């Protein structure tokens, strides 16, 4: 690959709640900047930009962080809904959650 060539990778990251996405990014301990409608996230693997439902990055190792952000967003969604409907939420491991209602 020539040194002047830049590969840009994009992944769909459509979210309904922008604030919950920011909470998910914070929960992962990542630093971010909000610039207009875009969010620039600094990950250990490199920078990623989330804009208009798409995550864009140039380093393929950032893909794992996009997946972690998706998982954290999903967890925050379940957490919010469980509080709304008065369920108790118990984490049983990575990606394992138990909801109970008494």
TASULJO-V616726 format. One record per helix or strand of 2 or more residues. SS is the DSSP state (@ for helix, = for strand). FROM is the first residue (numbers start at 1). TO is the last residue. Records with the same first field share a line. If there is no record, write none. Layout:
SS = FROM-TO / FROM-TO
This chain:
= = 9-12 / 31-35 / 38-43 / 46-51 / 54-57 / 88-93 / 96-100
@ = 18-27 / 60-84
